[in-house]
C-alpha cells in the first residue's frame, strides 16, 4: 500500500470511529452503530455497483436505493429510512438477510443525515478489502468489548483463530464450515490463508462463492457476519446466502465438509421458551434426538461436538473450541469422549488460559481431530496436549492474546508433518515442558476417560515470592467467582424444575 493510500485509509478509519464516538454520546451503542453502518454501507456499495464501470442490475427497488436517502433531511429522512429498512427486510437472498428485522437506532435525524453524508463521500468499491475489513473488524471487536451487550460471545480472539487455521492449513477447492459462525472470524482467517497462495481463476471463484458454509441463529449476528464477509470480498451482493438462520443441531442435512473450524456457544443448556396453559412463559431444555448422535443430552457443547463429527467428510479435519466440562463431565460427556477417540483421530488438545475471551471466567480448550471411516479398532493412538494455561496470565486490556503467544504451540503441532512431533516435557530434564504425549491406553484408563490433564507445577500455589501483579490476581479472582456463580445458577435452575 502506498503512503498516499495509507493516509487516506487512516482518515476514513478515523472518520468512521469519530462518528461512532459522537453517537455514543447520544446513547447509541457500538452494536447499534455497527448495524446502521451495515445497512448504509451495503446500500452505498450496491449503488456503486449499479453505476459505471460495473453497470450491474441489482435487486434493490429504485424507491429504496441509496440515492433515495441522500436527497432527504429531517423528519422526512427518518420516516423514509424506517420504511426502507422494513421493505428491504422482505427481499430475497443476501439483501433480505442483511435487512432482516432491521430497525433505525439513530433517533436524531441530523445525525443520521451526517452518517449518510460521510458514507456518501467515499468510493467504497474501489477500496481494498483489507481496508474495509479493518474498519469493520475493528468495530466488531469494540462491540465485543462492550460486555453489557453480550456481543463478546460471538467474537473469538483473532490470534486464536489464526493459530487454529495455521494448524489446519486449509487448501484451495475445499469446503469450510462453521455451524455457529458468529461474525465470521473463522471464515475470514481461512480466506486470508488460502488467498495468500498462488490461485488460478477457478480456485479464486471457488474461494469467493463455494468455500464457506455457516449457521447463525441470531438475526443481528448473522447480519454482521454476512456484511463482514461481503466487505472482505467473500460472496457478492446478489449471490446466494451461505449463512443459514437454521439451528444446526436440529437435523443432519446431509452436507459434508473438508474442514470445520468452530467455537460453538458456551453455556450449559439449550432451551426454548413456550407459554404454558396458564399463560406463563416457561423454558424447556432442548435435547436433540438424532440417530447420528452417540448420546442424547441437553448439553449444548456435547451436541455441537457430535454434530461436527457428523458434518465432516471421511477425510475431513476439525478444530473446535470447547469449555473444560467437555473434557471431564461424566454420563453423556464420557460417552462422547470415548466415541470421539474411537471414530476419529483426536490427536491434539490445546489448553487455553482464562482472560482471553470477552466472556469472563471461561476455561476453554481446542480439540483437533480428523474424521476416519468406520473401523473395528479405535483410530486415536495418542493424544498430544499443549498446556498453554498453567502459570500463564492474560487480561483483555493489559495483556491480550497475541499471535506470537501461540507460536510455540504451532511449532510443536508441526502442521507440515504432524506425525513427526517431539515432546518438550521430560520428567527429569524439563518437567515444565508444555507439550506432552499420552497414549490411547493411558487416556481410557483414566476415570471417566477424562481429558482434563495437567502436569506442570502451578507456581501460584507454591511460590509466594513470585505472585502475579495485584491487578492480575484481582481479575483472576473476579473471573473465577463469576464462573462459579454461573455454575450455581445452573444448579438452582435445575432444582426448580
C-alpha positions as CSV (number, residue, x, y, z in Angstrom):
1,X,0.0,0.0,0.0
2,X,1.4,3.4,-1.0
3,X,2.0,6.2,1.5
4,X,-0.8,8.2,0.0
5,X,-3.3,5.3,0.2
6,X,-2.2,4.7,3.7
7,X,-3.1,8.3,4.7
8,X,-6.5,8.2,3.0
9,X,-7.2,4.8,4.6
10,X,-6.3,6.1,8.0
11,X,-8.5,9.2,7.5
12,X,-11.5,7.0,6.5
13,X,-11.0,4.8,9.6
14,X,-10.7,7.9,11.7
15,X,-13.9,9.3,10.4
16,X,-15.9,6.1,11.0
17,X,-14.5,5.9,14.5
18,X,-15.0,9.5,15.4
19,X,-18.7,9.4,14.3
20,X,-19.1,6.3,16.4
21,X,-18.0,8.3,19.5
22,X,-20.4,11.1,18.6
23,X,-23.3,8.7,18.5
24,X,-22.2,7.0,21.8
25,X,-22.8,10.4,23.5
26,X,-26.4,10.1,22.3
27,X,-26.7,6.6,23.8
28,X,-26.1,4.6,20.6
29,X,-24.0,1.5,21.4
30,X,-21.2,0.1,19.3
31,X,-23.6,-2.7,18.3
32,X,-26.3,-0.3,17.2
33,X,-23.8,1.9,15.3
34,X,-22.4,-1.2,13.6
35,X,-25.9,-2.3,12.4
36,X,-26.7,1.1,11.0
37,X,-23.3,1.3,9.3
38,X,-24.0,-2.2,7.8
39,X,-27.3,-1.1,6.3
40,X,-26.0,2.1,4.8
41,X,-22.6,0.7,3.6
42,X,-24.5,-2.2,1.9
43,X,-26.8,0.3,0.1
44,X,-23.9,2.6,-0.9
45,X,-21.8,-0.2,-2.3
46,X,-24.9,-1.6,-4.2
47,X,-25.4,1.9,-5.7
48,X,-21.7,2.0,-6.8
49,X,-22.0,-1.5,-8.4
50,X,-25.2,-0.3,-10.3
51,X,-23.3,2.5,-12.0
52,X,-20.3,2.6,-14.4
53,X,-17.9,0.8,-14.8
54,X,-19.9,-2.1,-13.2
55,X,-23.4,-1.4,-14.5
56,X,-24.8,-4.3,-12.6
57,X,-28.5,-5.0,-12.3
58,X,-29.2,-5.4,-8.6
59,X,-32.4,-6.4,-6.7
60,X,-32.9,-3.1,-4.9
61,X,-36.2,-1.3,-5.7
62,X,-35.5,2.2,-7.1
63,X,-37.6,3.9,-4.4
64,X,-35.3,2.3,-1.7
65,X,-31.9,2.9,-3.4
66,X,-29.0,4.8,-1.9
67,X,-30.0,8.0,-3.9
68,X,-33.4,8.0,-2.2
69,X,-31.6,8.6,1.2
70,X,-29.2,11.3,0.0
71,X,-31.9,13.8,-1.1
72,X,-33.9,13.9,2.2
73,X,-33.3,15.6,5.5
74,X,-35.0,15.9,8.9
75,X,-38.3,14.0,9.7
76,X,-38.8,13.1,6.0
77,X,-35.4,11.2,6.0
78,X,-36.3,9.4,9.3
79,X,-39.7,8.2,8.0
80,X,-38.2,7.1,4.7
81,X,-35.3,5.3,6.3
82,X,-37.7,3.3,8.6
83,X,-39.8,2.3,5.6
84,X,-36.8,1.4,3.6
85,X,-35.4,-0.9,6.3
86,X,-38.8,-2.7,6.6
87,X,-39.3,-3.1,2.9
88,X,-35.7,-4.4,2.2
89,X,-36.1,-6.9,5.0
90,X,-38.7,-8.6,2.9
91,X,-36.5,-9.1,-0.1
92,X,-34.9,-12.4,-1.2
93,X,-31.3,-13.6,-0.9
94,X,-28.4,-11.9,0.9
95,X,-30.3,-8.5,0.6
96,X,-33.2,-9.7,2.7
97,X,-30.8,-11.4,5.2
98,X,-28.8,-8.2,5.7
99,X,-32.0,-6.2,6.4
100,X,-34.0,-8.9,8.4
101,X,-35.6,-7.4,11.5
102,X,-33.7,-4.1,10.8
103,X,-34.6,-1.0,12.9
104,X,-33.4,2.6,13.0
105,X,-31.5,3.1,16.2
106,X,-30.4,6.7,15.4
107,X,-33.1,8.9,16.8
108,X,-31.7,12.2,15.7
109,X,-32.3,12.8,12.0
110,X,-29.5,15.3,11.8
111,X,-27.0,12.6,13.0
112,X,-28.5,10.1,10.5
113,X,-28.0,12.7,7.7
114,X,-24.4,13.2,8.7
115,X,-23.7,9.5,8.8
116,X,-25.2,9.1,5.3
117,X,-23.2,12.1,4.1
118,X,-20.0,10.6,5.5
119,X,-20.5,7.3,3.7
120,X,-21.6,9.1,0.5
121,X,-18.3,11.0,0.2
122,X,-16.2,7.8,-0.2
123,X,-16.0,5.3,-3.1
124,X,-16.2,2.0,-1.2
125,X,-16.0,-0.5,-4.1
126,X,-12.5,0.8,-5.2
127,X,-11.2,0.5,-1.6
128,X,-9.2,-2.6,-0.8
129,X,-11.0,-5.4,1.0
130,X,-8.3,-5.2,3.7
131,X,-9.2,-1.5,4.4
132,X,-13.0,-2.2,4.6
133,X,-12.3,-5.3,6.6
134,X,-10.0,-3.4,9.0
135,X,-12.7,-0.8,9.7
136,X,-15.5,-3.4,10.2
137,X,-13.4,-5.9,12.2
138,X,-12.3,-3.1,14.5
139,X,-15.9,-2.2,15.2
140,X,-16.8,-5.8,15.8
141,X,-14.0,-6.1,18.4
142,X,-15.1,-2.9,20.1
143,X,-18.6,-4.2,20.2
144,X,-17.4,-7.5,21.7
145,X,-15.6,-5.4,24.4
146,X,-19.0,-3.9,25.4
147,X,-19.7,-6.7,28.0
148,X,-23.2,-5.5,28.8
149,X,-24.4,-6.2,25.3
150,X,-23.3,-9.8,25.4
151,X,-21.7,-9.5,21.9
152,X,-18.5,-11.0,23.2
153,X,-19.9,-14.5,23.0
154,X,-19.9,-14.1,19.2
155,X,-16.3,-12.9,19.0
156,X,-13.4,-15.4,19.2
157,X,-10.0,-13.8,19.7
158,X,-8.4,-13.4,16.3
159,X,-5.0,-14.6,17.4
160,X,-6.5,-17.9,18.5
161,X,-8.4,-18.3,15.2
162,X,-5.3,-17.6,13.2
163,X,-3.4,-20.3,15.1
164,X,-6.1,-22.8,14.5
165,X,-6.1,-22.0,10.8
166,X,-2.3,-22.2,10.7
167,X,-2.5,-25.7,12.1
168,X,-5.2,-27.0,9.7
169,X,-3.7,-25.3,6.7
170,X,-6.9,-25.2,4.6
171,X,-6.3,-25.8,0.8
172,X,-8.0,-24.3,-2.3
173,X,-11.1,-26.0,-3.8
174,X,-12.1,-27.4,-0.4
175,X,-15.2,-26.6,1.7
176,X,-15.1,-25.0,5.2
177,X,-18.0,-24.9,7.6
178,X,-18.8,-23.4,11.0
179,X,-22.2,-24.4,12.5
180,X,-22.2,-21.5,14.9
181,X,-20.3,-18.9,12.9
182,X,-20.9,-15.7,14.9
183,X,-19.5,-12.7,13.0
184,X,-17.5,-15.0,10.6
185,X,-14.0,-14.9,12.1
186,X,-13.0,-18.4,11.1
187,X,-14.1,-17.8,7.6
188,X,-12.1,-14.6,7.2
189,X,-8.9,-16.1,8.6
190,X,-9.3,-19.2,6.4
191,X,-10.0,-16.9,3.4
192,X,-6.8,-14.9,4.1
193,X,-4.7,-18.1,4.4
194,X,-6.0,-19.6,1.1
195,X,-5.9,-16.3,-0.8
196,X,-2.2,-15.8,0.1
197,X,-1.5,-18.9,-2.1
198,X,-1.0,-18.7,-5.8
199,X,-4.5,-19.3,-7.1
200,X,-5.8,-19.8,-10.7
201,X,-9.1,-18.3,-11.8
202,X,-11.2,-21.4,-11.0
203,X,-9.7,-21.6,-7.5
204,X,-10.4,-17.9,-6.9
205,X,-14.1,-18.3,-8.0
206,X,-14.5,-21.3,-5.7
207,X,-12.9,-19.4,-2.8
208,X,-15.3,-16.5,-3.3
209,X,-18.6,-18.3,-3.8
210,X,-18.4,-22.0,-2.8
211,X,-15.9,-22.5,0.0
212,X,-17.8,-21.3,3.1
213,X,-21.0,-22.6,4.8
214,X,-22.2,-21.5,8.1
215,X,-25.2,-21.3,10.5
216,X,-26.1,-18.4,12.9
217,X,-29.5,-18.4,14.6
218,X,-29.2,-14.8,16.0
219,X,-30.5,-12.5,13.2
220,X,-28.4,-9.5,14.2
221,X,-25.2,-11.5,14.4
222,X,-25.9,-13.3,11.1
223,X,-26.3,-9.8,9.5
224,X,-22.9,-8.7,10.8
225,X,-21.3,-12.0,9.6
226,X,-22.8,-11.6,6.1
227,X,-21.6,-8.0,5.9
228,X,-18.2,-8.8,7.3
229,X,-17.7,-11.5,4.6
230,X,-19.1,-9.2,1.9
231,X,-16.6,-6.4,2.8
232,X,-13.8,-8.9,2.8
233,X,-14.7,-9.9,-0.8
234,X,-16.4,-13.2,0.1
235,X,-19.7,-13.7,-1.8
236,X,-21.5,-11.0,-3.6
237,X,-24.3,-8.5,-3.3
238,X,-26.6,-10.7,-5.3
239,X,-25.1,-14.2,-4.6
240,X,-26.7,-17.0,-2.6
241,X,-26.7,-16.6,1.1
242,X,-24.2,-19.1,2.6
243,X,-25.0,-18.4,6.3
244,X,-28.2,-20.3,7.2
245,X,-30.5,-18.9,10.0
246,X,-31.4,-22.5,10.9
247,X,-30.4,-24.2,14.2
248,X,-27.6,-26.5,13.0
249,X,-28.3,-29.0,15.8
250,X,-31.9,-29.8,14.8
251,X,-31.1,-32.2,12.0
252,X,-28.3,-33.6,9.8
253,X,-29.0,-32.1,6.4
254,X,-26.6,-34.5,4.7
255,X,-23.9,-31.9,3.7
256,X,-20.3,-32.9,4.4
257,X,-17.3,-30.7,4.6
258,X,-13.5,-30.8,4.3
259,X,-12.7,-28.5,7.2
260,X,-14.7,-27.4,10.3
261,X,-13.4,-24.6,12.4
262,X,-15.8,-23.5,15.2
263,X,-16.3,-22.0,18.6
264,X,-19.8,-23.2,19.5
265,X,-21.7,-21.1,22.1
266,X,-20.7,-21.7,25.7
267,X,-23.4,-22.1,28.4
268,X,-24.6,-25.4,29.7
269,X,-28.1,-25.7,28.3
270,X,-30.0,-25.1,25.1
271,X,-33.6,-24.0,25.8
272,X,-36.7,-22.9,24.0
273,X,-39.3,-20.6,25.6
274,X,-43.0,-21.6,25.4
275,X,-46.3,-20.5,27.0
276,X,-48.0,-23.0,29.3
277,X,-51.7,-23.4,29.8
278,X,-51.8,-20.7,32.5
279,X,-50.3,-18.2,30.0
280,X,-47.0,-18.2,31.8
281,X,-43.7,-18.3,30.0
282,X,-41.5,-21.3,30.7
283,X,-38.2,-22.6,29.4
284,X,-37.7,-26.2,28.3
285,X,-34.3,-27.7,27.8
286,X,-33.7,-28.8,24.3
287,X,-32.5,-32.3,23.7
288,X,-31.8,-33.4,20.1
289,X,-33.0,-37.0,19.4
290,X,-30.7,-37.7,16.4
291,X,-29.8,-41.2,15.3
292,X,-26.3,-40.0,14.3
293,X,-25.6,-38.8,17.9
294,X,-23.9,-41.1,20.4
295,X,-25.6,-39.6,23.4
296,X,-28.8,-37.7,24.0
297,X,-28.2,-34.6,26.2
298,X,-29.2,-31.0,26.7
299,X,-25.5,-30.0,27.0
300,X,-25.0,-27.7,24.0
301,X,-21.3,-28.2,23.6
302,X,-21.6,-32.0,23.6
303,X,-24.3,-31.8,20.9
304,X,-22.2,-29.5,18.8
305,X,-19.2,-31.8,19.1
306,X,-21.4,-34.7,17.9
307,X,-22.9,-32.7,15.1
308,X,-19.4,-31.5,13.9
309,X,-18.3,-35.2,13.8
310,X,-21.3,-35.9,11.5
311,X,-20.6,-32.9,9.3
312,X,-17.0,-34.0,8.4
313,X,-16.2,-35.9,5.2
314,X,-14.3,-39.1,5.9
315,X,-11.1,-37.2,5.1
316,X,-12.3,-34.0,6.9
317,X,-10.3,-32.1,9.6
318,X,-11.7,-30.2,12.6
319,X,-10.6,-27.7,15.1
320,X,-13.2,-26.9,17.8
321,X,-13.1,-24.6,20.9
322,X,-14.8,-26.3,23.8
323,X,-15.1,-25.5,27.5
324,X,-13.5,-27.6,30.2
325,X,-16.6,-29.5,31.2
326,X,-16.5,-31.4,27.8
327,X,-13.1,-32.9,28.9
328,X,-14.2,-34.3,32.2
329,X,-18.0,-34.5,32.6
330,X,-19.5,-37.9,33.2
331,X,-22.5,-39.6,31.7
332,X,-23.1,-38.3,28.1
333,X,-19.7,-36.5,28.3
334,X,-17.8,-39.8,28.9
335,X,-19.8,-41.5,26.1
336,X,-19.0,-38.7,23.6
337,X,-15.3,-38.6,24.5
338,X,-14.9,-42.4,24.1
339,X,-16.7,-42.4,20.8
340,X,-14.7,-39.4,19.6
341,X,-11.4,-41.3,20.4
342,X,-12.7,-44.4,18.7
343,X,-14.2,-43.0,15.5
344,X,-11.9,-40.0,14.8
345,X,-8.2,-39.4,15.3
346,X,-8.3,-37.0,18.3
347,X,-4.6,-36.1,18.0
348,X,-4.2,-32.7,19.7
349,X,-5.6,-30.6,22.6
350,X,-4.6,-27.0,23.2
351,X,-5.4,-25.9,26.8
352,X,-6.2,-22.2,26.9
353,X,-5.9,-19.7,29.8
354,X,-8.6,-17.5,31.2
355,X,-8.5,-13.8,30.3
356,X,-8.5,-14.2,26.5
357,X,-12.3,-14.3,25.9
358,X,-14.8,-11.5,26.3
359,X,-17.0,-13.8,28.5
360,X,-15.4,-13.8,32.0
361,X,-14.0,-16.8,33.6
362,X,-14.1,-19.1,30.6
363,X,-11.8,-22.1,30.7
364,X,-11.5,-23.4,27.2
365,X,-9.6,-25.8,25.0
366,X,-9.2,-26.5,21.3
367,X,-9.7,-30.1,20.1
368,X,-8.1,-31.1,16.8
369,X,-9.4,-34.3,15.3
370,X,-9.5,-35.9,11.9
371,X,-12.5,-37.9,10.6
372,X,-12.0,-41.5,9.7
373,X,-14.0,-44.3,8.1
374,X,-15.7,-47.0,10.2
375,X,-13.2,-49.4,11.8
376,X,-13.2,-52.1,14.5
377,X,-10.3,-50.6,16.4
378,X,-10.0,-47.1,17.8
379,X,-8.5,-44.6,15.4
380,X,-6.8,-42.5,18.2
381,X,-3.4,-43.9,19.1
382,X,-2.1,-41.0,21.1
383,X,-3.2,-37.6,22.2
384,X,-0.8,-34.7,22.3
385,X,-1.6,-31.9,24.8
386,X,-0.1,-28.4,24.9
387,X,-0.6,-26.7,28.2
388,X,-0.9,-23.0,27.5
389,X,-2.7,-22.4,30.8
390,X,-0.6,-23.3,33.8
391,X,1.3,-20.2,35.0
392,X,0.0,-18.1,32.0
393,X,-1.7,-14.8,32.7
394,X,-3.7,-12.9,30.1
395,X,-6.1,-10.0,30.5
396,X,-8.0,-8.4,27.7
397,X,-6.8,-4.8,28.5
398,X,-3.2,-5.2,29.7
399,X,-2.1,-8.4,28.2
400,X,-4.4,-9.7,25.4
401,X,-3.6,-12.8,23.5
402,X,-1.3,-12.1,20.5
403,X,-0.3,-14.3,17.6
404,X,3.2,-14.7,18.9
405,X,1.9,-16.2,22.1
406,X,0.8,-19.3,20.2
407,X,3.9,-19.6,18.0
408,X,5.4,-22.3,20.3
409,X,2.2,-24.3,20.1
410,X,2.1,-24.1,16.2
411,X,5.8,-25.2,16.0
412,X,5.1,-28.2,18.3
413,X,1.9,-29.0,16.4
414,X,4.1,-29.3,13.3
415,X,1.4,-28.6,10.6
416,X,3.7,-29.7,7.8
417,X,4.0,-33.2,9.2
418,X,2.2,-33.7,12.5
419,X,3.4,-37.3,12.6
420,X,6.9,-36.1,13.3
421,X,6.5,-34.4,16.7
422,X,8.8,-34.2,19.7
423,X,7.7,-33.8,23.3
424,X,9.2,-30.8,25.2
425,X,8.1,-32.3,28.5
426,X,10.7,-34.6,30.2
427,X,10.1,-35.8,33.8
428,X,13.8,-35.4,34.6
429,X,15.2,-32.7,32.4
430,X,12.2,-30.5,31.6
431,X,9.2,-31.0,33.9
432,X,7.9,-27.5,32.8
433,X,7.7,-28.6,29.2
434,X,4.2,-27.7,27.8
435,X,4.0,-30.3,25.1
436,X,3.3,-33.9,26.2
437,X,2.0,-37.1,24.6
438,X,-0.4,-39.6,26.1
439,X,-1.2,-43.0,24.7
440,X,-4.7,-44.1,23.9
441,X,-4.4,-46.8,26.6
442,X,-3.3,-44.1,29.2
443,X,-6.4,-42.0,28.3
444,X,-9.0,-44.7,28.5
445,X,-7.6,-46.0,31.8
446,X,-8.4,-42.6,33.4
447,X,-11.5,-42.1,35.5
448,X,-14.4,-41.3,33.1
449,X,-11.9,-41.2,30.2
450,X,-11.1,-37.7,31.4
451,X,-9.1,-35.5,29.0
452,X,-8.7,-32.8,31.7
453,X,-5.0,-33.3,32.1
454,X,-2.3,-31.1,33.6
455,X,1.2,-31.9,34.8
456,X,3.1,-28.6,35.2
457,X,3.5,-27.3,38.8
458,X,1.2,-24.3,39.4
459,X,3.6,-21.7,40.8
460,X,0.8,-19.5,42.2
461,X,0.1,-22.4,44.7
462,X,3.7,-22.7,45.9
463,X,5.8,-19.7,45.2
464,X,4.6,-16.8,47.3
465,X,7.6,-14.7,46.3
466,X,6.6,-14.6,42.7
467,X,2.9,-13.9,42.8
468,X,1.4,-12.1,39.8
469,X,0.7,-8.4,40.0
470,X,-2.3,-7.5,42.3
471,X,-4.5,-6.4,39.4
472,X,-3.9,-9.8,37.6
473,X,-4.7,-11.6,40.8
474,X,-7.8,-9.5,41.2
475,X,-9.0,-10.2,37.7
476,X,-8.4,-13.9,38.2
477,X,-10.4,-13.9,41.4
478,X,-13.3,-12.0,39.7
479,X,-13.3,-14.4,36.7
480,X,-13.3,-17.5,39.0
481,X,-16.1,-16.0,41.1
482,X,-18.2,-15.2,38.0
483,X,-17.6,-18.7,36.6
484,X,-18.7,-20.2,40.0
485,X,-21.8,-18.0,40.1
486,X,-22.8,-19.2,36.7
487,X,-22.4,-22.8,37.8
488,X,-24.5,-22.1,41.0
489,X,-27.3,-20.5,38.9
490,X,-27.4,-23.6,36.7
491,X,-27.8,-25.8,39.7
492,X,-30.6,-23.7,41.2
493,X,-32.4,-23.6,37.8
494,X,-32.2,-27.4,37.6
495,X,-33.5,-27.8,41.2
496,X,-36.5,-25.6,40.4
497,X,-37.7,-28.0,37.7
